[in-house]
Amino acid sequence: MENKFRKEHDSMGEVLVPSDKYWGAQTQRSLENFKIGEEKMPREIIRAFGILKAAAARANFELRPDKMTEKKFEAIIKACFEICSGELEGNFPLAVWQTGSGTQTNMNVNEVVANKANEMLGEKIIHPNDDVNMSQSSNDTFPTAMHISARLEIKEKLLPAIDSLIESLETLEEQNDGIIKIGRTHLQDATPIKFSQEISGWRGMLESSKEQIISSAEYLSRLALGGTAVGTGINAPDGFAKLSAKYISELTDIDFVSEENKYHALTSKDALVFTHGALKALAANLMKIANDIRWLASGPRCGIGEITIPENEPGSSIMPGKVNPTQCEAVTMVAVQVMGNDAAIGIAASQGNFELNVFMPVIIYNFLQSVRLLSDVMNSFNKNCVVGIRANYEKMKENLDNSLMLVTALNTHIGYENAAKVAKMAHEEKITLKEACARLGFLSAEEYDGIVDPEKMV
């Protein structure tokens, strides 16, 4: 027993902790008391904690050198950087479903940093609460870590994935610039459109989503750190909040600032709701793009079939030769998950009482899952589907030539009602628009050809 465990203590007494782990008593208590689900605190939030603990230690070293000595400061910084680099992975085992303030995860980080720092020093002089958590509270560190992790993941993963997909669509546009096909509204034939124009709509959706995400993410730059327990900043020295934000900015290469109204920062999660709304908008756009692509690729013989997409794997366990639009399906499932996450985040943000929101772990778990899923699925969709899209020019021309909606070009020449008569006759008698127009005596074949030109309709 003694070889596998060591004794750690907190204000409630002693606890046995695995000897090969750096966490302490409070982490162990949480691990034993919250055996709920399989969802663990995301590694992104742990990395963010490593960043903020390092920044807080540096600010304390400047403002409280009598308490945060250079020796302690340097050891804490080294331990924090090991957390950020992933070297201490496996020391953060706590469930998402814990205290709503995230206190146990804050203490998990405090304990790991303290024990690792003490190990490096060869003496036990750093305390998880008094030193690593100096000038802080779980109530201001957890929302700060939420904002840091959200901004980092958007910058490092989501935006590059959007950019790559946009780039592929731009290439697809260039490849199909002169190709005219039939447009569709209400799942019915509409007037002609260039295939490149249709693709530009998809590209424009992603560009718009990118702008919305970047704009909304600015609100995540405001940090709660310095508000401590209830927003008053008790036990934090003057200047700590701004100095910590400055050092967090340096460590992340993102401009963070101290939220002026700490009461708002602790109790409201509106910035995360707002930014996730932009993520939901991206999910909605991806849903539409993926659906368009799988509709256009439907077939191969009995669907629309105007494009082909890569054949990546067999699509059926019983129907030989069947291939399905699986990448599109993955996109649509991720979109549904993100929309569900948005509902959970919105409800959670409306909860909590008085000076603190106590639904923070579930908010950031869902937020980071959305960012991760959107990033991953866009990269997969791009690599395994979009770059391999090819236009079926023959099918596009066949559908274009057979469309009744070319009749729209006749409106200004024979009037809407007469044009409708032409379309109705052509459909009912299964003849061309040109033939129907001539039979009804509205235009000769030569006059019709001079007016109905798909290239002039795009």
TIBADO-689022 format. One record per residue: chain; x, y, z of N, C-alpha, C in turn. Coordinates in steps of 0.1 Angstrom, whole numbers, plus 5000, padded with zeros to 4 digits. Layout:
A,X,Y,Z,X,Y,Z,X,Y,Z
...
% end
This chain:
A,5008,4988,5000,5000,5000,5000,5009,5013,5000
A,5019,5012,5008,5028,5024,5010,5036,5027,4997
A,5039,5016,4990,5046,5018,4977,5038,5024,4966
A,5025,5021,4966,5016,5025,4956,5010,5039,4959
A,5009,5042,4971,5002,5055,4975,5011,5063,4985
A,5008,5076,4985,5014,5084,4995,5003,5092,5002
A,5006,5098,5013,4996,5105,5021,4997,5120,5017
A,4986,5126,5014,4985,5140,5011,4974,5146,5021
A,4975,5158,5024,4965,5164,5033,4959,5177,5028
A,4947,5180,5032,4941,5193,5029,4935,5198,5042
A,4926,5208,5042,4920,5213,5054,4910,5203,5060
A,4907,5192,5053,4897,5182,5059,4904,5170,5064
A,4918,5169,5062,4925,5158,5067,4933,5151,5057
A,4938,5139,5060,4947,5131,5051,4939,5123,5041
A,4945,5121,5029,4940,5113,5018,4951,5105,5012
A,4948,5093,5008,4958,5085,5000,4957,5089,4986
A,4969,5091,4980,4970,5095,4966,4980,5086,4959
A,4977,5082,4946,4987,5074,4939,5000,5080,4939
A,5010,5072,4942,5024,5078,4943,5030,5082,4930
A,5025,5078,4919,5030,5082,4906,5023,5094,4900
A,5014,5100,4908,5007,5112,4903,5011,5124,4911
A,5010,5136,4905,5014,5148,4912,5002,5155,4919
A,4990,5150,4917,4979,5157,4923,4979,5155,4938
A,4970,5162,4945,4970,5162,4959,4956,5157,4965
A,4953,5161,4977,4942,5156,4984,4928,5161,4978
A,4927,5174,4974,4915,5178,4969,4911,5172,4956
A,4921,5170,4948,4919,5163,4935,4914,5148,4938
A,4920,5142,4947,4917,5128,4950,4902,5127,4955
A,4899,5137,4964,4885,5137,4969,4875,5139,4958
A,4878,5148,4948,4869,5150,4937,4868,5137,4928
A,4879,5131,4926,4880,5118,4918,4871,5107,4924
A,4871,5107,4937,4863,5097,4944,4848,5101,4946
A,4845,5114,4946,4832,5118,4949,4823,5121,4936
A,4830,5122,4925,4823,5125,4913,4826,5115,4902
A,4822,5103,4904,4823,5092,4894,4811,5093,4885
A,4811,5103,4877,4799,5106,4868,4804,5107,4854
A,4798,5098,4846,4801,5099,4831,4816,5096,4828
A,4819,5097,4815,4832,5095,4810,4839,5108,4806
A,4832,5119,4806,4837,5132,4801,4847,5138,4811
A,4859,5140,4807,4869,5146,4816,4871,5160,4812
A,4877,5168,4821,4879,5182,4819,4889,5183,4807
A,4885,5190,4796,4893,5191,4784,4907,5195,4786
A,4916,5189,4778,4930,5192,4779,4933,5207,4776
A,4924,5213,4767,4925,5227,4764,4924,5236,4776
A,4915,5232,4785,4912,5241,4797,4924,5239,4806
A,4930,5227,4807,4942,5225,4815,4954,5233,4810
A,4956,5233,4797,4966,5242,4791,4964,5256,4794
A,4952,5261,4794,4949,5275,4797,4952,5278,4811
A,4949,5268,4820,4952,5270,4834,4967,5271,4836
A,4975,5263,4829,4990,5264,4830,4994,5278,4826
A,4988,5284,4816,4992,5297,4811,4988,5308,4822
A,4976,5307,4827,4972,5317,4837,4979,5316,4850
A,4982,5304,4854,4990,5302,4867,5004,5308,4865
A,5010,5306,4853,5023,5312,4851,5023,5327,4851
A,5012,5332,4844,5011,5347,4844,5008,5353,4858
A,5000,5346,4865,4997,5350,4879,5009,5350,4888
A,5017,5340,4886,5030,5339,4894,5039,5350,4891
A,5040,5353,4878,5049,5365,4874,5044,5378,4880
A,5030,5380,4879,5025,5392,4885,5027,5393,4900
A,5025,5382,4907,5027,5381,4921,5042,5384,4924
A,5051,5378,4916,5065,5380,4918,5069,5395,4918
A,5062,5403,4909,5064,5417,4908,5058,5425,4919
A,5046,5420,4923,5038,5428,4933,5040,5424,4947
A,5043,5411,4949,5045,5405,4962,5058,5397,4963
A,5069,5403,4961,5082,5395,4961,5085,5390,4975
A,5079,5395,4985,5081,5390,4998,5075,5376,5000
A,5064,5374,4993,5056,5361,4994,5060,5352,4982
A,5060,5358,4970,5063,5350,4958,5078,5353,4955
A,5086,5346,4962,5101,5347,4960,5105,5343,4947
A,5117,5347,4943,5122,5343,4930,5124,5328,4928
A,5127,5322,4939,5129,5307,4939,5116,5300,4936
A,5105,5305,4943,5092,5299,4941,5087,5302,4927
A,5089,5314,4923,5084,5319,4910,5090,5311,4899
A,5103,5309,4899,5109,5301,4888,5105,5287,4888
A,5103,5281,4899,5098,5267,4900,5084,5265,4895
A,5075,5275,4899,5061,5274,4895,5061,5276,4879
A,5068,5286,4874,5068,5288,4860,5072,5275,4852
A,5083,5269,4856,5087,5256,4850,5076,5246,4850
A,5070,5244,4861,5059,5234,4862,5048,5238,4853
A,5044,5251,4853,5033,5255,4844,5036,5252,4829
A,5049,5255,4825,5052,5252,4811,5052,5238,4808
A,5055,5229,4818,5054,5215,4815,5039,5211,4813
A,5030,5217,4820,5016,5215,4818,5012,5219,4804
A,5016,5231,4800,5013,5237,4787,5018,5228,4776
A,5030,5222,4778,5036,5213,4767,5030,5199,4767
A,5022,5196,4777,5016,5183,4777,5024,5172,4785
A,5036,5177,4790,5045,5167,4797,5038,5161,4810
A,5029,5168,4815,5022,5163,4828,5008,5157,4825
A,5006,5153,4813,4993,5147,4809,4991,5134,4817
A,4979,5132,4822,4977,5120,4830,4975,5124,4845
A,4978,5137,4847,4976,5142,4861,4964,5151,4863
A,4955,5150,4853,4943,5159,4854,4931,5150,4850
A,4926,5142,4860,4917,5131,4858,4902,5135,4861
A,4899,5147,4864,4886,5150,4870,4875,5151,4860
A,4863,5148,4864,4851,5148,4856,4846,5162,4853
A,4840,5163,4842,4833,5176,4839,4822,5178,4849
A,4816,5167,4853,4804,5168,4862,4809,5169,4876
A,4814,5181,4880,4819,5183,4893,4812,5196,4899
A,4819,5203,4907,4813,5216,4912,4812,5225,4900
A,4801,5233,4900,4799,5242,4889,4808,5254,4888
A,4816,5256,4898,4826,5267,4897,4839,5262,4891
A,4841,5249,4890,4853,5244,4885,4864,5244,4896
A,4860,5246,4909,4870,5247,4919,4879,5235,4920
A,4874,5223,4918,4882,5211,4919,4893,5210,4908
A,4890,5215,4896,4900,5215,4886,4910,5226,4888
A,4906,5237,4894,4916,5248,4897,4925,5242,4908
A,4920,5235,4918,4929,5229,4928,4937,5217,4922
A,4932,5210,4913,4939,5200,4906,4952,5206,4900
A,4950,5217,4893,4962,5223,4887,4971,5229,4898
A,4965,5235,4908,4974,5241,4919,4982,5230,4925
A,4976,5218,4928,4983,5207,4935,4994,5201,4926
A,4991,5200,4913,5001,5194,4904,5013,5204,4902
A,5010,5217,4901,5021,5226,4899,5029,5227,4912
A,5023,5227,4924,5030,5227,4936,5039,5215,4938
A,5033,5203,4936,5041,5191,4938,5052,5189,4928
A,5050,5193,4916,5060,5192,4906,5071,5203,4909
A,5067,5215,4912,5077,5225,4916,5085,5221,4928
A,5079,5215,4938,5086,5211,4950,5096,5200,4946
A,5092,5191,4937,5101,5180,4933,5113,5186,4926
A,5111,5196,4917,5122,5202,4911,5132,5209,4920
A,5126,5215,4931,5134,5222,4941,5141,5213,4951
A,5135,5201,4952,5140,5192,4962,5136,5195,4976
A,5127,5203,4978,5121,5207,4991,5107,5211,4990
A,5099,5210,5000,5085,5212,5000,5082,5226,5005
A,5084,5237,4997,5082,5250,5001,5070,5257,4994
A,5065,5251,4984,5054,5257,4976,5041,5251,4980
A,5031,5259,4984,5018,5254,4988,5008,5257,4977
A,4999,5247,4974,4989,5249,4963,4980,5261,4964
A,4976,5264,4976,4967,5275,4979,4975,5288,4981
A,4984,5288,4990,4991,5300,4994,5000,5305,4983
A,5006,5297,4975,5015,5301,4965,5010,5300,4950
A,5006,5288,4946,5002,5287,4932,4988,5294,4930
A,4980,5295,4940,4967,5301,4939,4967,5316,4945
A,4979,5321,4947,4981,5334,4953,4973,5345,4945
A,4966,5353,4952,4958,5364,4946,4947,5360,4937
A,4943,5347,4938,4933,5341,4929,4922,5334,4937
A,4911,5331,4930,4900,5322,4935,4896,5314,4923
A,4891,5302,4926,4885,5294,4915,4875,5302,4907
A,4868,5311,4914,4857,5319,4908,4862,5328,4897
A,4874,5332,4898,4879,5341,4887,4889,5334,4878
A,4896,5323,4883,4905,5316,4874,4898,5307,4864
A,4887,5301,4868,4880,5292,4859,4874,5299,4847
A,4867,5310,4849,4862,5318,4838,4874,5323,4829
A,4885,5327,4835,4896,5332,4828,4902,5320,4819
A,4903,5309,4825,4908,5297,4817,4898,5294,4805
A,4885,5296,4808,4875,5294,4797,4878,5303,4785
A,4880,5315,4788,4882,5325,4777,4895,5323,4770
A,4906,5319,4778,4919,5317,4772,4918,5305,4762
A,4912,5294,4767,4911,5282,4759,4903,5284,4747
A,4892,5291,4749,4883,5293,4737,4890,5301,4726
A,4897,5312,4730,4904,5320,4720,4915,5312,4714
A,4923,5305,4721,4934,5298,4716,4929,5287,4706
A,4919,5280,4709,4914,5269,4700,4908,5275,4687
A,4901,5286,4689,4896,5293,4677,4907,5297,4668
A,4918,5303,4674,4929,5309,4666,4937,5297,4660
A,4940,5287,4668,4950,5277,4663,4944,5266,4655
A,4931,5263,4657,4925,5252,4650,4913,5255,4641
A,4904,5263,4646,4892,5266,4638,4894,5275,4626
A,4901,5286,4628,4903,5295,4617,4911,5289,4606
A,4922,5282,4609,4930,5276,4598,4922,5266,4591
A,4913,5258,4597,4904,5248,4591,4894,5256,4581
A,4889,5267,4585,4880,5275,4577,4888,5280,4565
A,4900,5285,4567,4908,5290,4556,4911,5280,4546
A,4914,5268,4550,4918,5257,4541,4906,5253,4532
A,4894,5253,4538,4882,5249,4531,4879,5260,4521
A,4880,5273,4525,4878,5284,4516,4887,5283,4504
A,4900,5280,4506,4909,5279,4496,4906,5268,4486
A,4901,5257,4490,4897,5246,4481,4885,5250,4473
A,4876,5258,4479,4864,5262,4472,4868,5273,4461
A,4877,5281,4464,4882,5291,4455,4888,5284,4442
A,4896,5273,4445,4901,5265,4434,4890,5259,4426
A,4880,5254,4432,4869,5248,4425,4861,5258,4417
A,4860,5270,4422,4854,5281,4414,4861,5283,4401
A,4874,5285,4403,4883,5288,4391,4882,5277,4380
A,4881,5265,4385,4881,5253,4376,4867,5252,4368
A,4857,5259,4374,4843,5257,4368,4837,5271,4364
A,4845,5280,4361,4841,5294,4359,4831,5295,4347
A,4833,5288,4336,4824,5290,4325,4813,5280,4324
A,4811,5272,4334,4801,5261,4333,4788,5266,4338
A,4778,5265,4329,4764,5269,4332,4756,5257,4335
A,4748,5258,4346,4739,5247,4350,4726,5253,4354
A,4716,5244,4357,4703,5249,4361,4704,5253,4376
A,4698,5264,4380,4696,5267,4394,4684,5260,4400
A,4684,5260,4413,4672,5253,4419,4668,5261,4432
A,4655,5263,4433,4649,5269,4445,4637,5260,4449
A,4635,5258,4462,4624,5250,4467,4625,5236,4462
A,4637,5231,4458,4640,5218,4453,4633,5217,4439
A,4630,5228,4432,4625,5228,4419,4634,5236,4410
A,4632,5233,4397,4641,5240,4387,4639,5255,4388
A,4650,5262,4386,4649,5277,4386,4657,5281,4374
A,4661,5294,4374,4668,5299,4362,4683,5295,4363
A,4690,5296,4352,4704,5291,4351,4713,5299,4360
A,4724,5292,4363,4735,5298,4372,4748,5291,4368
A,4759,5299,4369,4772,5293,4367,4775,5284,4379
A,4781,5272,4376,4785,5264,4387,4795,5271,4397
A,4803,5280,4391,4812,5287,4399,4805,5297,4408
A,4793,5302,4404,4785,5311,4412,4779,5304,4424
A,4775,5291,4421,4769,5283,4431,4780,5280,4442
A,4792,5277,4437,4803,5274,4447,4807,5287,4454
A,4806,5299,4448,4809,5311,4455,4800,5314,4467
A,4787,5308,4465,4778,5310,4476,4783,5302,4489
A,4788,5290,4486,4794,5282,4497,4806,5289,4503
A,4815,5294,4494,4826,5301,4499,4822,5313,4507
A,4812,5321,4502,4808,5333,4510,4802,5330,4523
A,4796,5318,4525,4791,5314,4538,4802,5313,4548
A,4813,5306,4543,4824,5304,4552,4832,5317,4555
A,4833,5325,4546,4839,5338,4548,4831,5346,4558
A,4818,5346,4557,4810,5353,4566,4811,5348,4580
A,4810,5334,4581,4812,5328,4594,4825,5331,4600
A,4835,5331,4593,4849,5335,4598,4848,5349,4604
A,4843,5358,4597,4842,5372,4601,4834,5373,4614
A,4823,5366,4615,4814,5366,4627,4821,5360,4639
A,4829,5349,4637,4836,5343,4648,4847,5352,4653
A,4855,5358,4644,4866,5367,4648,4860,5378,4656
A,4849,5384,4651,4843,5396,4657,4838,5392,4671
A,4831,5381,4672,4825,5378,4685,4835,5373,4695
A,4846,5367,4690,4857,5362,4699,4864,5374,4706
A,4863,5386,4701,4869,5397,4708,4864,5399,4722
A,4851,5395,4725,4845,5396,4738,4852,5386,4748
A,4858,5376,4742,4865,5366,4751,4878,5371,4755
A,4882,5383,4750,4895,5388,4754,4894,5395,4768
A,4883,5396,4774,4881,5403,4787,4881,5392,4798
A,4891,5393,4807,4894,5383,4816,4889,5386,4830
A,4884,5376,4837,4878,5378,4851,4889,5378,4861
A,4901,5373,4858,4912,5372,4868,4914,5385,4875
A,4914,5385,4888,4916,5397,4897,4903,5400,4904
A,4892,5393,4900,4880,5395,4908,4879,5386,4920
A,4887,5376,4921,4888,5366,4932,4874,5361,4935
A,4869,5361,4947,4858,5353,4951,4844,5358,4946
A,4842,5371,4947,4829,5376,4943,4829,5388,4934
A,4841,5392,4930,4843,5403,4921,4849,5415,4928
A,4851,5415,4941,4857,5426,4948,4872,5426,4948
A,4878,5415,4944,4892,5414,4943,4899,5412,4957
A,4892,5407,4966,4898,5405,4980,4910,5396,4979
A,4921,5399,4986,4933,5392,4987,4942,5393,4974
A,4938,5401,4964,4946,5404,4953,4952,5418,4954
A,4964,5420,4951,4970,5433,4952,4966,5442,4941
A,4967,5455,4943,4964,5465,4932,4973,5462,4920
A,4967,5462,4908,4975,5460,4896,4976,5446,4892
A,4972,5437,4900,4973,5422,4897,4965,5419,4885
A,4953,5423,4884,4945,5419,4872,4950,5424,4859
A,4955,5436,4858,4960,5441,4846,4973,5435,4842
A,4982,5433,4852,4995,5427,4850,4993,5413,4846
A,4984,5406,4852,4982,5392,4848,4977,5391,4833
A,4968,5400,4830,4963,5400,4816,4974,5403,4806
A,4983,5412,4810,4994,5415,4801,5003,5403,4799
A,5006,5395,4809,5015,5384,4808,5008,5372,4801
A,4995,5371,4803,4987,5361,4795,4988,5364,4780
A,4987,5377,4777,4988,5381,4763,5001,5378,4757
A,5012,5380,4765,5025,5376,4760,5027,5361,4757
A,5021,5354,4766,5022,5339,4765,5014,5333,4754
A,5003,5340,4750,4994,5334,4740,4995,5341,4727
A,5002,5353,4726,5002,5361,4714,4988,5365,4710
A,4979,5367,4720,4966,5372,4718,4964,5383,4728
A,4957,5394,4723,4955,5405,4732,4944,5403,4742
A,4947,5401,4754,4938,5399,4765,4938,5412,4773
A,4927,5415,4779,4926,5427,4788,4918,5423,4801
A,4920,5430,4811,4913,5427,4824,4899,5433,4822
A,4889,5425,4825,4875,5429,4825,4873,5440,4836
A,4868,5452,4832,4867,5462,4842,4857,5459,4852
A,4846,5453,4848,4835,5450,4858,4836,5435,4861
A,4843,5432,4872,4845,5418,4876,4832,5411,4881
A,4822,5419,4885,4810,5413,4890,4803,5407,4877
A,4804,5414,4866,4798,5409,4854,4806,5396,4849
A,4820,5397,4851,4828,5387,4846,4826,5373,4853
A,4823,5374,4866,4821,5362,4874,4808,5356,4872
A,4798,5364,4871,4784,5359,4871,4778,5356,4857
A,4784,5363,4847,4778,5362,4833,4787,5354,4824
A,4781,5346,4816,4789,5339,4806,4784,5343,4792
A,4780,5355,4790,4774,5360,4778,4784,5360,4766
A,4797,5362,4769,4807,5362,4758,4808,5349,4752
A,4807,5338,4760,4808,5325,4754,4795,5321,4747
A,4784,5326,4752,4771,5323,4745,4772,5330,4731
A,4776,5343,4731,4777,5351,4719,4786,5344,4708
A,4798,5341,4713,4808,5335,4704,4803,5321,4699
A,4797,5313,4708,4792,5300,4703,4780,5302,4694
A,4773,5313,4694,4763,5316,4684,4769,5317,4671
A,4781,5322,4670,4788,5323,4657,4792,5309,4652
A,4796,5301,4662,4800,5287,4659,4787,5279,4654
A,4776,5282,4660,4763,5276,4655,4760,5281,4641
A,4763,5293,4638,4760,5299,4624,4769,5291,4614
A,4782,5289,4618,4791,5281,4610,4785,5267,4608
A,4780,5261,4618,4775,5248,4617,4763,5247,4608
A,4755,5258,4608,4743,5259,4599,4747,5260,4585
A,4758,5268,4583,4763,5269,4569,4769,5257,4564
A,4777,5250,4573,4783,5237,4568,4772,5226,4565
A,4761,5227,4573,4750,5218,4571,4745,5220,4557
A,4743,5232,4553,4737,5236,4540,4747,5232,4529
A,4760,5235,4531,4770,5231,4520,4770,5216,4518
A,4771,5209,4529,4772,5194,4528,4760,5188,4522
A,4748,5194,4525,4736,5189,4519,4735,5192,4504
A,4739,5204,4500,4740,5207,4486,4749,5198,4478
A,4760,5195,4484,4770,5186,4477,4765,5172,4476
A,4758,5167,4486,4754,5153,4485,4741,5152,4476
A,4733,5163,4476,4722,5163,4466,4727,5163,4452
A,4737,5172,4449,4742,5173,4436,4749,5161,4431
A,4755,5153,4441,4762,5141,4438,4753,5129,4438
A,4741,5130,4441,4732,5119,4443,4731,5111,4430
A,4729,5098,4432,4728,5089,4420,4734,5075,4423
A,4743,5070,4415,4749,5077,4404,4740,5078,4391
A,4730,5070,4390,4721,5070,4378,4707,5076,4380
A,4702,5075,4392,4689,5079,4395,4687,5092,4403
A,4698,5099,4405,4697,5112,4412,4700,5123,4403
A,4704,5134,4410,4708,5146,4402,4721,5144,4394
A,4731,5139,4401,4743,5135,4394,4751,5146,4387
A,4750,5158,4391,4757,5169,4384,4771,5170,4388
A,4775,5164,4399,4789,5164,4403,4792,5150,4408
A,4805,5147,4408,4810,5134,4415,4818,5138,4426
A,4818,5130,4436,4827,5132,4448,4835,5119,4450
A,4846,5120,4457,4855,5109,4459,4848,5097,4465
A,4852,5085,4460,4846,5072,4465,4856,5067,4475
A,4854,5069,4487,4863,5066,4498,4863,5052,4504
A,4851,5047,4505,4849,5034,4511,4836,5028,4506
A,4834,5014,4507,4821,5008,4504,4810,5014,4512
A,4798,5015,4506,4788,5022,4513,4777,5013,4519
A,4778,5000,4516,4767,4991,4520,4773,4977,4523
A,4767,4971,4533,4771,4957,4537,4763,4947,4529
A,4753,4952,4521,4745,4942,4514,4744,4946,4499
A,4745,4959,4495,4744,4963,4481,4758,4965,4475
A,4762,4956,4467,4776,4956,4462,4777,4969,4453
A,4789,4975,4454,4792,4987,4445,4786,5000,4450
A,4778,5000,4460,4772,5012,4465,4782,5021,4472
A,4783,5034,4469,4792,5043,4476,4783,5055,4481
A,4786,5059,4493,4778,5069,4499,4785,5082,4502
A,4778,5094,4503,4785,5106,4506,4788,5108,4521
A,4797,5099,4526,4799,5098,4540,4805,5110,4547
A,4814,5117,4539,4820,5129,4545,4809,5140,4547
A,4800,5141,4538,4789,5150,4540,4780,5147,4552
A,4778,5134,4554,4771,5129,4565,4778,5132,4578
A,4791,5131,4579,4798,5135,4591,4797,5150,4594
A,4797,5158,4583,4795,5172,4585,4782,5175,4591
A,4771,5169,4586,4758,5172,4591,4756,5167,4605
A,4762,5156,4609,4761,5151,4623,4768,5161,4632
A,4780,5165,4628,4787,5175,4637,4779,5188,4638
A,4772,5192,4627,4764,5204,4628,4753,5203,4638
A,4747,5191,4638,4736,5188,4648,4741,5189,4662
A,4753,5183,4664,4759,5183,4678,4762,5197,4682
A,4767,5205,4673,4770,5219,4677,4758,5227,4680
A,4747,5224,4673,4734,5231,4676,4729,5226,4690
A,4731,5214,4693,4727,5209,4706,4736,5215,4717
A,4749,5216,4714,4758,5223,4724,4754,5237,4727
A,4749,5244,4716,4745,5258,4717,4733,5259,4727
A,4724,5250,4726,4712,5250,4735,4717,5248,4749
A,4726,5238,4752,4731,5236,4765,4739,5248,4771
A,4747,5254,4762,4754,5266,4767,4745,5277,4770
A,4735,5280,4762,4726,5291,4765,4718,5289,4778
A,4714,5276,4780,4706,5274,4792,4715,5275,4804
A,4728,5269,4803,4737,5270,4814,4741,5284,4818
A,4742,5292,4808,4746,5306,4810,4735,5314,4817
A,4723,5309,4816,4712,5316,4822,4710,5313,4837
A,4718,5303,4842,4717,5298,4855,4728,5304,4864
A,4728,5299,4876,4737,5304,4887,4729,5315,4894
A,4734,5318,4906,4727,5328,4914,4737,5338,4920
A,4732,5351,4920,4739,5362,4927,4753,5364,4920
A,4764,5361,4928,4777,5366,4923,4785,5355,4915
A,4778,5344,4911,4786,5334,4904,4777,5325,4896
A,4782,5322,4883,4775,5312,4875,4782,5299,4879
A,4774,5289,4882,4779,5276,4886,4776,5265,4876
A,4777,5268,4863,4775,5258,4853,4787,5259,4843
A,4798,5264,4848,4810,5267,4840,4816,5255,4833
A,4818,5244,4840,4824,5232,4834,4816,5227,4822
A,4803,5226,4823,4795,5221,4812,4795,5231,4800
A,4796,5244,4803,4797,5254,4793,4810,5253,4784
A,4821,5252,4791,4834,5251,4784,4836,5238,4777
A,4831,5227,4783,4832,5214,4777,4825,5214,4764
A,4812,5219,4763,4805,5220,4751,4811,5229,4741
A,4816,5241,4746,4822,5251,4737,4834,5245,4730
A,4843,5239,4738,4855,5233,4732,4852,5221,4723
A,4842,5214,4727,4838,5202,4718,4834,5208,4704
A,4826,5218,4705,4821,5224,4692,4833,5229,4683
A,4842,5236,4689,4854,5240,4682,4862,5229,4676
A,4864,5219,4685,4872,5207,4680,4865,5199,4669
A,4852,5197,4671,4845,5190,4660,4844,5197,4647
A,4841,5210,4648,4840,5218,4636,4854,5219,4629
A,4865,5220,4636,4878,5221,4630,4881,5207,4624
A,4879,5196,4631,4882,5183,4626,4874,5180,4614
A,4861,5183,4614,4852,5178,4603,4855,5187,4591
A,4858,5199,4592,4861,5207,4581,4874,5202,4574
A,4884,5199,4582,4896,5193,4576,4894,5180,4569
A,4886,5171,4575,4882,5159,4569,4874,5160,4556
A,4864,5169,4557,4855,5172,4546,4863,5177,4534
A,4873,5186,4537,4881,5192,4527,4890,5182,4520
A,4897,5175,4528,4907,5165,4523,4900,5153,4516
A,4889,5148,4521,4883,5136,4516,4871,5138,4507
A,4867,5150,4505,4856,5153,4496,4857,5165,4487
A,4859,5177,4493,4858,5189,4485,4869,5190,4475
A,4881,5186,4478,4892,5187,4468,4890,5178,4457
A,4881,5168,4458,4879,5158,4448,4866,5160,4440
A,4859,5171,4443,4847,5173,4436,4849,5176,4421
A,4842,5169,4412,4843,5171,4398,4829,5173,4392
A,4828,5183,4383,4816,5186,4376,4813,5175,4365
A,4800,5171,4364,4796,5162,4354,4790,5171,4343
A,4798,5176,4334,4793,5186,4324,4782,5182,4316
A,4782,5169,4311,4772,5164,4303,4758,5164,4310
A,4758,5160,4323,4746,5160,4330,4741,5174,4333
A,4750,5183,4335,4746,5197,4338,4739,5202,4325
A,4745,5200,4313,4739,5205,4301,4726,5198,4298
A,4725,5185,4301,4712,5178,4298,4701,5184,4307
A,4704,5186,4320,4694,5192,4329,4691,5207,4325
A,4701,5214,4320,4699,5228,4316,4690,5229,4304
A,4693,5220,4294,4685,5220,4282,4670,5216,4284
A,4668,5207,4294,4655,5202,4296,4647,5210,4306
A,4653,5220,4312,4646,5228,4322,4635,5237,4316
A,4623,5238,4322,4613,5246,4318,4615,5261,4322
A,4624,5263,4332,4625,5276,4337,4633,5286,4329
A,4638,5280,4318,4644,5289,4308,4634,5299,4302
A,4621,5295,4304,4610,5303,4299,4610,5317,4306
A,4617,5318,4317,4617,5331,4324,4622,5342,4315
A,4631,5339,4306,4637,5349,4297,4627,5355,4288
A,4615,5348,4286,4605,5353,4277,4596,5363,4283
A,4596,5365,4297,4587,5373,4304,4586,5387,4298
A,4598,5393,4295,4598,5407,4290,4594,5408,4275
A,4592,5397,4269,4589,5397,4254,4575,5393,4251
A,4569,5383,4259,4556,5378,4256,4547,5380,4269
A,4553,5384,4280,4545,5386,4292,4545,5373,4301
A,4543,5375,4314,4544,5364,4323,4534,5354,4321
A,4521,5358,4318,4510,5348,4316,4512,5340,4304
A,4516,5346,4293,4519,5338,4281,4531,5329,4282
A,4541,5334,4290,4553,5325,4292,4548,5313,4300
A,4539,5315,4310,4534,5304,4318,4527,5294,4309
A,4519,5299,4299,4512,5290,4290,4522,5281,4282
A,4533,5287,4278,4544,5280,4271,4549,5269,4280
A,4553,5272,4292,4558,5262,4301,4549,5251,4304
A,4536,5255,4306,4526,5244,4309,4524,5235,4297
A,4523,5240,4285,4522,5232,4273,4534,5223,4271
A,4546,5228,4273,4558,5221,4271,4558,5209,4281
A,4554,5212,4293,4554,5201,4304,4544,5190,4301
A,4532,5195,4298,4521,5185,4296,4522,5177,4284
A,4527,5183,4273,4528,5176,4260,4542,5170,4258
A,4551,5172,4268,4565,5167,4267,4572,5171,4254
A,4571,5184,4252,4578,5190,4240,4587,5201,4246
A,4595,5207,4237,4604,5217,4241,4597,5231,4242
A,4603,5240,4250,4598,5253,4251,4597,5260,4238
A,4607,5258,4229,4607,5264,4216,4595,5259,4208
A,4592,5246,4208,4581,5241,4201,4568,5246,4206
A,4566,5247,4220,4554,5252,4226,4552,5266,4222
A,4562,5274,4222,4561,5288,4219,4557,5290,4204
A,4562,5282,4195,4558,5283,4181,4543,5279,4179
A,4539,5268,4186,4526,5263,4184,4516,5273,4189
A,4519,5280,4200,4510,5290,4205,4511,5303,4198
A,4520,5304,4188,4521,5316,4180,4527,5328,4186
A,4534,5326,4197,4540,5337,4204,4553,5342,4197
A,4562,5332,4193,4575,5335,4187,4579,5325,4177
A,4586,5328,4167,4591,5318,4158,4603,5312,4164
A,4608,5301,4158,4619,5294,4164,4632,5303,4164
A,4633,5311,4153,4645,5320,4152,4644,5331,4163
A,4632,5336,4165,4631,5346,4175,4633,5340,4189
A,4629,5328,4191,4631,5321,4204,4645,5320,4207
A,4653,5315,4197,4667,5313,4199,4675,5326,4202
A,4670,5337,4197,4676,5349,4199,4674,5355,4213
A,4664,5350,4219,4660,5354,4233,4665,5345,4244
A,4663,5332,4242,4665,5322,4252,4680,5317,4251
A,4689,5323,4258,4703,5320,4257,4708,5319,4272
A,4710,5307,4277,4715,5305,4291,4726,5314,4295
A,4736,5316,4286,4747,5324,4289,4744,5339,4292
A,4732,5344,4286,4728,5357,4289,4720,5358,4302
A,4716,5346,4308,4707,5346,4319,4715,5345,4332
A,4728,5344,4332,4736,5342,4344,4743,5355,4348
% end
